[in-house]
Amino acid sequence: MPAGAKRKFQFDWKLTVLVLILLPVLLRLGFWQLDREAEKLHLQTIYAERQAQQSVSLEQLNTNADLQYRQVDVTGEYDNEHIFLLDNKISQGQVGYEVIEPFVTSSALVVFVNRGWIAQGRDRADLPEVAGINGKVQLSGSVYVPPGEQLILGDIQPDASWPKVIQSLNVPQLAGFSTSGENPSIFPYSIRLNETAPGVLVRNWTPVSTRAEKHRAYAVQWFAMAVALVLLYLYYSIRVPLINETAASDRDEIE
């Protein structure tokens, strides 16, 4: 570039349109990750607070309140005839299921209990045998409220065979297959058993999935890409005309 050459900004409408499309997307993704971080931090705070609270009877809960991670006690009997296997669950690199079983309380309230993880058989057609728990027992656990609206993924086979493999834990759907009688009372959320509860298996779930710090790292990446996009836009918008001007100047000197 000749000494004293002036830097000019040359407008390239194609490049500008591309940047105007990509930049808001990158910024939106970054702020979305920050929102996810705040949400996870909030859940971690709630979890810590409610783990420290004294457990209460399940029947005392107000189902219209925020019950996530609330510690509860419940007395009743397992319904060993209707066991669901929640598919695609992994523990220490091994594929398996989470065992979901109805539990009928002493007050005739039906609650679906997550007993934990069990390994898959030799193949998907070989379903694991789940040992039943007979008689009246007292369970302790925490309420699990799934995030967002629950989708019903896949149909439950209407045949008479049990256990049944399911793709999502949707309480109303499970109740329709496993409860009998007229209009039984159904607790709207599942209960994840504590480690000392009768019938508990491998407790493979995590209180809050994905560490909050990961979302911050993802946000930094999206914002860094946005900054890089702007810098590249400025670099090529300024540099291109300078190259053209230098070439034109060289041609004039030759002539």
VEXMIDREN-34468 format. One record per residue (C-alpha): residue number from 1; chain; x negated, y, z. Coordinates in steps of 0.25 Angstrom, whole numbers, always signed. Example, Ala and Ser with C-alpha at 12.3 -4.5 7.8 and 13.67 -1.06 7.14 Angstrom:
2
balum nr->1; kette->A; px->-49; py->-18; pz->+31
balum nr->2; kette->A; px->-55; py->-4; pz->+29
//
This chain:
255
balum nr->1; kette->A; px->+0; py->+0; pz->+0
balum nr->2; kette->A; px->-6; py->+13; pz->-4
balum nr->3; kette->A; px->-10; py->+23; pz->+7
balum nr->4; kette->A; px->+1; py->+33; pz->+11
balum nr->5; kette->A; px->+12; py->+25; pz->+4
balum nr->6; kette->A; px->+25; py->+27; pz->+10
balum nr->7; kette->A; px->+34; py->+16; pz->+16
balum nr->8; kette->A; px->+47; py->+15; pz->+10
balum nr->9; kette->A; px->+60; py->+7; pz->+14
balum nr->10; kette->A; px->+66; py->+1; pz->+2
balum nr->11; kette->A; px->+80; py->-4; pz->+4
balum nr->12; kette->A; px->+83; py->-18; pz->-1
balum nr->13; kette->A; px->+98; py->-21; pz->+0
balum nr->14; kette->A; px->+96; py->-36; pz->+0
balum nr->15; kette->A; px->+86; py->-36; pz->+11
balum nr->16; kette->A; px->+95; py->-26; pz->+19
balum nr->17; kette->A; px->+107; py->-35; pz->+17
balum nr->18; kette->A; px->+100; py->-47; pz->+22
balum nr->19; kette->A; px->+95; py->-40; pz->+34
balum nr->20; kette->A; px->+108; py->-35; pz->+37
balum nr->21; kette->A; px->+114; py->-49; pz->+37
balum nr->22; kette->A; px->+103; py->-56; pz->+45
balum nr->23; kette->A; px->+100; py->-45; pz->+56
balum nr->24; kette->A; px->+114; py->-45; pz->+62
balum nr->25; kette->A; px->+114; py->-60; pz->+62
balum nr->26; kette->A; px->+101; py->-61; pz->+69
balum nr->27; kette->A; px->+105; py->-51; pz->+80
balum nr->28; kette->A; px->+118; py->-57; pz->+82
balum nr->29; kette->A; px->+111; py->-71; pz->+84
balum nr->30; kette->A; px->+101; py->-64; pz->+94
balum nr->31; kette->A; px->+112; py->-58; pz->+102
balum nr->32; kette->A; px->+120; py->-71; pz->+102
balum nr->33; kette->A; px->+109; py->-78; pz->+108
balum nr->34; kette->A; px->+108; py->-67; pz->+119
balum nr->35; kette->A; px->+123; py->-69; pz->+122
balum nr->36; kette->A; px->+120; py->-84; pz->+123
balum nr->37; kette->A; px->+109; py->-82; pz->+133
balum nr->38; kette->A; px->+118; py->-73; pz->+142
balum nr->39; kette->A; px->+129; py->-84; pz->+141
balum nr->40; kette->A; px->+119; py->-95; pz->+145
balum nr->41; kette->A; px->+113; py->-87; pz->+157
balum nr->42; kette->A; px->+127; py->-84; pz->+161
balum nr->43; kette->A; px->+130; py->-99; pz->+161
balum nr->44; kette->A; px->+117; py->-102; pz->+169
balum nr->45; kette->A; px->+121; py->-92; pz->+179
balum nr->46; kette->A; px->+135; py->-98; pz->+181
balum nr->47; kette->A; px->+129; py->-112; pz->+181
balum nr->48; kette->A; px->+120; py->-108; pz->+193
balum nr->49; kette->A; px->+131; py->-101; pz->+201
balum nr->50; kette->A; px->+141; py->-113; pz->+199
balum nr->51; kette->A; px->+131; py->-123; pz->+203
balum nr->52; kette->A; px->+129; py->-116; pz->+216
balum nr->53; kette->A; px->+144; py->-116; pz->+219
balum nr->54; kette->A; px->+151; py->-126; pz->+227
balum nr->55; kette->A; px->+159; py->-136; pz->+219
balum nr->56; kette->A; px->+174; py->-136; pz->+219
balum nr->57; kette->A; px->+185; py->-146; pz->+216
balum nr->58; kette->A; px->+189; py->-146; pz->+201
balum nr->59; kette->A; px->+203; py->-144; pz->+204
balum nr->60; kette->A; px->+200; py->-131; pz->+211
balum nr->61; kette->A; px->+194; py->-124; pz->+198
balum nr->62; kette->A; px->+202; py->-114; pz->+190
balum nr->63; kette->A; px->+200; py->-119; pz->+176
balum nr->64; kette->A; px->+202; py->-104; pz->+171
balum nr->65; kette->A; px->+189; py->-100; pz->+178
balum nr->66; kette->A; px->+175; py->-101; pz->+173
balum nr->67; kette->A; px->+172; py->-115; pz->+178
balum nr->68; kette->A; px->+158; py->-117; pz->+170
balum nr->69; kette->A; px->+149; py->-125; pz->+179
balum nr->70; kette->A; px->+158; py->-125; pz->+191
balum nr->71; kette->A; px->+155; py->-136; pz->+201
balum nr->72; kette->A; px->+167; py->-145; pz->+204
balum nr->73; kette->A; px->+170; py->-158; pz->+212
balum nr->74; kette->A; px->+181; py->-167; pz->+207
balum nr->75; kette->A; px->+187; py->-180; pz->+212
balum nr->76; kette->A; px->+194; py->-191; pz->+204
balum nr->77; kette->A; px->+191; py->-202; pz->+194
balum nr->78; kette->A; px->+184; py->-204; pz->+181
balum nr->79; kette->A; px->+193; py->-208; pz->+169
balum nr->80; kette->A; px->+183; py->-219; pz->+164
balum nr->81; kette->A; px->+193; py->-223; pz->+153
balum nr->82; kette->A; px->+191; py->-210; pz->+145
balum nr->83; kette->A; px->+176; py->-207; pz->+143
balum nr->84; kette->A; px->+171; py->-197; pz->+133
balum nr->85; kette->A; px->+157; py->-197; pz->+127
balum nr->86; kette->A; px->+152; py->-183; pz->+123
balum nr->87; kette->A; px->+143; py->-185; pz->+111
balum nr->88; kette->A; px->+130; py->-180; pz->+107
balum nr->89; kette->A; px->+124; py->-178; pz->+121
balum nr->90; kette->A; px->+109; py->-180; pz->+123
balum nr->91; kette->A; px->+101; py->-182; pz->+136
balum nr->92; kette->A; px->+86; py->-183; pz->+135
balum nr->93; kette->A; px->+86; py->-185; pz->+121
balum nr->94; kette->A; px->+96; py->-197; pz->+121
balum nr->95; kette->A; px->+109; py->-196; pz->+114
balum nr->96; kette->A; px->+122; py->-198; pz->+122
balum nr->97; kette->A; px->+135; py->-193; pz->+127
balum nr->98; kette->A; px->+141; py->-186; pz->+139
balum nr->99; kette->A; px->+151; py->-194; pz->+146
balum nr->100; kette->A; px->+164; py->-186; pz->+148
balum nr->101; kette->A; px->+175; py->-193; pz->+157
balum nr->102; kette->A; px->+188; py->-188; pz->+162
balum nr->103; kette->A; px->+189; py->-187; pz->+177
balum nr->104; kette->A; px->+203; py->-187; pz->+184
balum nr->105; kette->A; px->+203; py->-180; pz->+197
balum nr->106; kette->A; px->+211; py->-183; pz->+210
balum nr->107; kette->A; px->+220; py->-172; pz->+206
balum nr->108; kette->A; px->+222; py->-178; pz->+192
balum nr->109; kette->A; px->+214; py->-167; pz->+185
balum nr->110; kette->A; px->+206; py->-173; pz->+173
balum nr->111; kette->A; px->+192; py->-168; pz->+171
balum nr->112; kette->A; px->+182; py->-172; pz->+161
balum nr->113; kette->A; px->+169; py->-175; pz->+167
balum nr->114; kette->A; px->+155; py->-175; pz->+160
balum nr->115; kette->A; px->+148; py->-187; pz->+167
balum nr->116; kette->A; px->+135; py->-184; pz->+159
balum nr->117; kette->A; px->+127; py->-190; pz->+148
balum nr->118; kette->A; px->+126; py->-205; pz->+143
balum nr->119; kette->A; px->+117; py->-211; pz->+132
balum nr->120; kette->A; px->+123; py->-215; pz->+119
balum nr->121; kette->A; px->+123; py->-230; pz->+116
balum nr->122; kette->A; px->+115; py->-237; pz->+105
balum nr->123; kette->A; px->+122; py->-229; pz->+94
balum nr->124; kette->A; px->+134; py->-219; pz->+94
balum nr->125; kette->A; px->+144; py->-231; pz->+93
balum nr->126; kette->A; px->+139; py->-237; pz->+106
balum nr->127; kette->A; px->+145; py->-228; pz->+116
balum nr->128; kette->A; px->+139; py->-228; pz->+130
balum nr->129; kette->A; px->+147; py->-235; pz->+142
balum nr->130; kette->A; px->+150; py->-225; pz->+153
balum nr->131; kette->A; px->+151; py->-231; pz->+167
balum nr->132; kette->A; px->+165; py->-226; pz->+173
balum nr->133; kette->A; px->+166; py->-221; pz->+187
balum nr->134; kette->A; px->+178; py->-227; pz->+194
balum nr->135; kette->A; px->+186; py->-222; pz->+206
balum nr->136; kette->A; px->+187; py->-208; pz->+212
balum nr->137; kette->A; px->+175; py->-200; pz->+213
balum nr->138; kette->A; px->+171; py->-186; pz->+215
balum nr->139; kette->A; px->+163; py->-178; pz->+205
balum nr->140; kette->A; px->+156; py->-165; pz->+205
balum nr->141; kette->A; px->+151; py->-157; pz->+193
balum nr->142; kette->A; px->+152; py->-144; pz->+185
balum nr->143; kette->A; px->+162; py->-139; pz->+176
balum nr->144; kette->A; px->+158; py->-138; pz->+161
balum nr->145; kette->A; px->+164; py->-127; pz->+153
balum nr->146; kette->A; px->+160; py->-129; pz->+138
balum nr->147; kette->A; px->+155; py->-116; pz->+131
balum nr->148; kette->A; px->+165; py->-110; pz->+121
balum nr->149; kette->A; px->+177; py->-117; pz->+115
balum nr->150; kette->A; px->+176; py->-132; pz->+114
balum nr->151; kette->A; px->+177; py->-138; pz->+100
balum nr->152; kette->A; px->+183; py->-152; pz->+98
balum nr->153; kette->A; px->+172; py->-159; pz->+90
balum nr->154; kette->A; px->+176; py->-172; pz->+84
balum nr->155; kette->A; px->+189; py->-180; pz->+88
balum nr->156; kette->A; px->+189; py->-190; pz->+99
balum nr->157; kette->A; px->+193; py->-204; pz->+94
balum nr->158; kette->A; px->+207; py->-207; pz->+98
balum nr->159; kette->A; px->+205; py->-222; pz->+99
balum nr->160; kette->A; px->+205; py->-229; pz->+113
balum nr->161; kette->A; px->+190; py->-231; pz->+114
balum nr->162; kette->A; px->+182; py->-225; pz->+125
balum nr->163; kette->A; px->+173; py->-218; pz->+128
balum nr->164; kette->A; px->+175; py->-208; pz->+117
balum nr->165; kette->A; px->+164; py->-199; pz->+111
balum nr->166; kette->A; px->+167; py->-184; pz->+110
balum nr->167; kette->A; px->+160; py->-173; pz->+104
balum nr->168; kette->A; px->+164; py->-162; pz->+113
balum nr->169; kette->A; px->+170; py->-161; pz->+127
balum nr->170; kette->A; px->+183; py->-155; pz->+125
balum nr->171; kette->A; px->+192; py->-157; pz->+138
balum nr->172; kette->A; px->+206; py->-156; pz->+132
balum nr->173; kette->A; px->+202; py->-166; pz->+120
balum nr->174; kette->A; px->+196; py->-176; pz->+130
balum nr->175; kette->A; px->+208; py->-175; pz->+139
balum nr->176; kette->A; px->+217; py->-178; pz->+128
balum nr->177; kette->A; px->+210; py->-192; pz->+126
balum nr->178; kette->A; px->+208; py->-196; pz->+140
balum nr->179; kette->A; px->+219; py->-191; pz->+149
balum nr->180; kette->A; px->+232; py->-197; pz->+151
balum nr->181; kette->A; px->+245; py->-193; pz->+157
balum nr->182; kette->A; px->+253; py->-180; pz->+155
balum nr->183; kette->A; px->+245; py->-167; pz->+155
balum nr->184; kette->A; px->+234; py->-171; pz->+164
balum nr->185; kette->A; px->+226; py->-159; pz->+170
balum nr->186; kette->A; px->+213; py->-158; pz->+163
balum nr->187; kette->A; px->+201; py->-150; pz->+168
balum nr->188; kette->A; px->+197; py->-141; pz->+156
balum nr->189; kette->A; px->+182; py->-143; pz->+158
balum nr->190; kette->A; px->+172; py->-155; pz->+160
balum nr->191; kette->A; px->+164; py->-157; pz->+172
balum nr->192; kette->A; px->+149; py->-161; pz->+172
balum nr->193; kette->A; px->+146; py->-170; pz->+183
balum nr->194; kette->A; px->+135; py->-167; pz->+194
balum nr->195; kette->A; px->+124; py->-176; pz->+195
balum nr->196; kette->A; px->+130; py->-183; pz->+207
balum nr->197; kette->A; px->+144; py->-185; pz->+202
balum nr->198; kette->A; px->+149; py->-200; pz->+200
balum nr->199; kette->A; px->+148; py->-204; pz->+186
balum nr->200; kette->A; px->+138; py->-194; pz->+181
balum nr->201; kette->A; px->+128; py->-198; pz->+170
balum nr->202; kette->A; px->+117; py->-190; pz->+164
balum nr->203; kette->A; px->+119; py->-175; pz->+166
balum nr->204; kette->A; px->+113; py->-170; pz->+153
balum nr->205; kette->A; px->+120; py->-157; pz->+151
balum nr->206; kette->A; px->+114; py->-144; pz->+155
balum nr->207; kette->A; px->+121; py->-133; pz->+162
balum nr->208; kette->A; px->+119; py->-122; pz->+152
balum nr->209; kette->A; px->+115; py->-127; pz->+138
balum nr->210; kette->A; px->+103; py->-120; pz->+132
balum nr->211; kette->A; px->+94; py->-111; pz->+141
balum nr->212; kette->A; px->+98; py->-96; pz->+140
balum nr->213; kette->A; px->+83; py->-92; pz->+136
balum nr->214; kette->A; px->+85; py->-100; pz->+123
balum nr->215; kette->A; px->+95; py->-90; pz->+119
balum nr->216; kette->A; px->+86; py->-78; pz->+122
balum nr->217; kette->A; px->+75; py->-84; pz->+114
balum nr->218; kette->A; px->+85; py->-87; pz->+102
balum nr->219; kette->A; px->+89; py->-72; pz->+103
balum nr->220; kette->A; px->+75; py->-67; pz->+102
balum nr->221; kette->A; px->+73; py->-75; pz->+90
balum nr->222; kette->A; px->+85; py->-69; pz->+83
balum nr->223; kette->A; px->+81; py->-55; pz->+87
balum nr->224; kette->A; px->+67; py->-58; pz->+82
balum nr->225; kette->A; px->+72; py->-62; pz->+69
balum nr->226; kette->A; px->+81; py->-50; pz->+68
balum nr->227; kette->A; px->+69; py->-41; pz->+71
balum nr->228; kette->A; px->+61; py->-49; pz->+60
balum nr->229; kette->A; px->+72; py->-47; pz->+50
balum nr->230; kette->A; px->+72; py->-32; pz->+52
balum nr->231; kette->A; px->+56; py->-31; pz->+51
balum nr->232; kette->A; px->+56; py->-39; pz->+39
balum nr->233; kette->A; px->+67; py->-30; pz->+32
balum nr->234; kette->A; px->+59; py->-18; pz->+35
balum nr->235; kette->A; px->+46; py->-24; pz->+31
balum nr->236; kette->A; px->+51; py->-28; pz->+17
balum nr->237; kette->A; px->+59; py->-16; pz->+15
balum nr->238; kette->A; px->+47; py->-7; pz->+17
balum nr->239; kette->A; px->+36; py->-15; pz->+11
balum nr->240; kette->A; px->+43; py->-18; pz->-3
balum nr->241; kette->A; px->+43; py->-4; pz->-8
balum nr->242; kette->A; px->+29; py->-1; pz->-3
balum nr->243; kette->A; px->+24; py->-13; pz->-12
balum nr->244; kette->A; px->+32; py->-8; pz->-24
balum nr->245; kette->A; px->+26; py->+6; pz->-22
balum nr->246; kette->A; px->+12; py->+1; pz->-22
balum nr->247; kette->A; px->+14; py->-7; pz->-34
balum nr->248; kette->A; px->+20; py->+5; pz->-41
balum nr->249; kette->A; px->+8; py->+14; pz->-37
balum nr->250; kette->A; px->-2; py->+3; pz->-42
balum nr->251; kette->A; px->+5; py->+3; pz->-56
balum nr->252; kette->A; px->+4; py->+18; pz->-57
balum nr->253; kette->A; px->-11; py->+18; pz->-54
balum nr->254; kette->A; px->-13; py->+8; pz->-65
balum nr->255; kette->A; px->-6; py->+16; pz->-75
//
